[in-house]
Amino acid sequence: MKEDYLKIIFELGGSHKKVSNKEISLGLGIAAGSVTEMISKLADEGLVVHEPYAGISLTAKGQRYAAELVRKHRLWETFLVDKLHYNFADVHSEAEVLEHQTSDRLAEALDDFLQHPDHCPHGGVIPSANGKFPDVSHRLLAEAADGETVVLERFLDNHELLTYLEELHLRPQDEVRVIRHEPFEGPIVITKDGNEHKINVSYKAAHNIFIK
């Protein structure tokens, strides 16, 4: 469970900025109260810094740990999709098990075998063996303005989310136009590839999709 929090904070940009309890809660699909409790434990272990009313960020120690977990997880996701032809929405739980059994040596061999992929199937960056990774956008689809055209960069690594987006036929690198934000935490209405067909993306999902 601790690892899930570190990975989601990493994905939300906690290496570079402060993320909120609400963002973590939406990303993990759990109550905000549970987030507060775990963040306190992570802070006690020196893995995160929590500034009340400002947000949560990873310490250098937390970032190293998170980058290692994310690297192994995403290498396995890439292997499962590219080599074993898994559906990209179905690899999270398999990779979750495999990452904990993966030594640094095995991760290196897997990386070599896959010819050093930059991104996993849902668009997330794969950190290098020394924990380095390129900057990525941390702007959410929910933050896009009505009428704006954006590219879907990556999706949070969540089975329910990825299955939902698969059903909507949305993938990383799709170009979409934001039509409107429905009120009262309603869906974000978008169109894709210049098509007039409207797609409703739920409020929660729109907070788990990153755009550029």
C-alpha positions in Angstrom: 0.0 0.0 0.0 2.9 2.4 0.8 4.3 1.7 -2.6 1.0 2.7 -4.3 1.1 6.0 -2.6 4.7 6.7 -3.6 4.0 5.8 -7.2 0.9 7.9 -7.4 2.7 10.9 -5.9 5.5 10.4 -8.4 2.9 10.2 -11.3 1.2 13.3 -10.1 4.4 15.3 -10.2 5.5 15.1 -6.6 9.1 15.2 -7.6 8.8 18.7 -8.9 5.7 20.2 -7.2 3.3 19.8 -4.4 0.3 17.6 -4.9 -2.9 17.7 -2.9 -4.7 15.1 -0.8 -7.6 15.4 -3.2 -5.4 14.5 -6.3 -4.0 11.4 -4.5 -7.5 10.4 -3.3 -8.9 10.7 -6.9 -5.9 8.8 -8.3 -6.1 5.9 -5.9 -9.9 5.9 -5.6 -9.9 6.0 -1.8 -11.3 8.4 0.9 -9.3 11.5 1.6 -9.1 10.5 5.3 -7.2 7.4 4.5 -4.7 9.5 2.4 -4.0 11.8 5.4 -3.2 8.8 7.6 -0.8 7.2 5.1 0.9 10.5 4.2 1.7 11.0 7.9 3.4 7.6 8.0 5.4 8.3 4.8 6.5 11.7 6.3 7.7 9.9 9.5 9.8 7.6 7.2 11.3 10.6 5.5 9.8 9.7 2.1 7.5 12.7 1.7 7.2 16.3 3.0 3.7 17.4 3.9 3.0 21.1 4.3 -0.5 21.7 5.6 -2.6 23.6 3.1 0.3 23.6 0.6 0.6 19.9 -0.4 2.8 16.8 -0.5 6.1 16.3 -2.3 8.7 13.5 -2.4 11.9 13.8 -0.6 15.1 12.8 -2.4 14.9 9.4 -0.7 11.2 9.1 -1.6 11.9 10.0 -5.2 14.6 7.4 -5.6 12.3 4.7 -4.1 9.4 5.7 -6.2 11.4 5.9 -9.4 12.8 2.4 -8.9 9.2 1.0 -8.3 7.8 2.9 -11.3 10.7 1.7 -13.5 10.2 -2.0 -12.8 6.4 -1.7 -13.0 6.4 0.0 -16.3 9.1 -2.2 -17.9 6.9 -5.2 -17.1 3.8 -3.4 -18.4 5.7 -2.8 -21.7 6.8 -6.4 -21.9 3.3 -7.7 -21.3 1.7 -5.5 -23.9 4.5 -5.6 -26.6 5.7 -9.2 -26.2 2.8 -11.1 -24.7 0.0 -9.0 -26.4 -1.9 -8.2 -23.2 -4.6 -5.5 -23.5 -3.1 -2.3 -22.1 -5.9 -2.0 -19.6 -5.2 -5.4 -18.1 -1.5 -5.3 -17.2 -1.5 -3.3 -14.0 -2.2 -6.1 -11.6 0.3 -8.4 -13.2 3.0 -5.8 -13.2 2.2 -5.0 -9.6 3.1 -8.5 -8.6 6.2 -8.8 -10.8 7.8 -5.4 -9.8 8.2 -6.7 -6.2 10.1 -9.8 -7.4 12.4 -7.9 -9.8 16.1 -7.4 -8.9 18.0 -4.5 -10.3 19.9 -7.1 -12.5 16.6 -8.5 -13.9 15.3 -5.0 -14.5 18.5 -4.1 -16.5 18.1 -7.3 -18.6 14.4 -6.6 -19.2 15.3 -3.0 -20.3 18.0 -4.3 -22.7 15.6 -6.9 -24.1 12.9 -4.3 -24.7 15.5 -2.0 -26.3 15.2 0.7 -23.7 11.7 2.0 -24.0 11.0 5.6 -23.0 7.3 5.1 -22.1 4.9 2.4 -21.0 1.7 1.6 -22.9 -0.4 4.2 -21.0 2.1 7.0 -21.7 4.0 7.1 -18.4 7.8 7.7 -18.6 10.1 4.9 -17.6 12.9 6.2 -15.3 16.5 5.1 -16.1 18.4 2.7 -13.9 19.9 5.8 -12.0 16.5 7.2 -11.4 16.6 9.9 -14.1 13.5 10.7 -16.1 12.5 13.5 -18.5 10.1 16.3 -17.6 6.5 15.5 -18.5 3.3 17.6 -18.4 1.4 17.6 -15.2 -1.6 19.5 -16.6 -4.9 17.6 -16.3 -7.6 17.2 -18.9 -9.9 18.7 -16.2 -7.9 21.9 -16.4 -8.2 22.4 -20.2 -10.4 25.3 -21.3 -13.6 25.0 -23.3 -12.7 25.1 -27.0 -9.1 24.1 -26.5 -7.4 21.4 -28.5 -5.0 19.2 -26.6 -3.1 15.9 -26.9 -3.6 13.2 -24.3 -0.1 12.5 -23.0 -0.6 9.8 -20.4 -3.1 8.1 -18.1 -2.7 7.3 -14.4 -1.9 3.6 -13.9 -5.2 2.4 -12.6 -7.0 -0.7 -14.0 -10.5 0.8 -13.6 -9.5 4.0 -15.3 -7.6 2.2 -18.2 -10.6 -0.1 -18.8 -12.9 2.9 -18.8 -10.8 4.8 -21.3 -10.4 1.7 -23.5 -14.2 1.6 -23.7 -14.2 5.2 -24.8 -11.5 4.4 -27.4 -9.1 6.9 -25.9 -5.3 6.3 -26.0 -2.2 8.3 -25.3 -1.3 10.7 -28.2 -4.9 11.1 -29.2 -5.7 14.7 -30.1 -9.0 15.9 -28.6 -11.0 19.1 -28.5 -12.7 20.2 -25.3 -16.3 21.2 -25.9 -17.4 22.0 -22.4 -17.2 21.2 -18.7 -20.6 20.1 -17.4 -21.4 21.8 -14.0 -21.4 20.2 -10.6 -18.5 17.9 -11.2 -20.2 16.6 -14.3 -18.3 15.1 -17.3 -15.9 16.9 -19.6 -17.4 16.7 -23.1 -14.7 16.2 -25.9 -14.4 15.3 -29.5 -11.6 13.3 -31.0 -9.6 13.6 -34.3 -11.9 16.2 -35.7 -14.9 13.9 -35.4 -18.1 15.5 -34.3 -19.0 12.5 -32.1 -19.1 13.7 -28.5 -17.4 11.7 -25.8 -18.3 12.3 -22.1 -15.2 11.8 -19.9 -16.2 11.6 -16.2 -15.0 14.2 -13.7 -12.8 11.6 -11.9 -11.2 10.3 -15.1 -10.5 13.8 -16.3 -8.4 14.3 -13.2 -6.4 11.2 -14.1 -5.5 12.1 -17.7 -2.5 14.3 -18.4 -2.4 16.6 -21.5 0.1 18.6 -23.5 
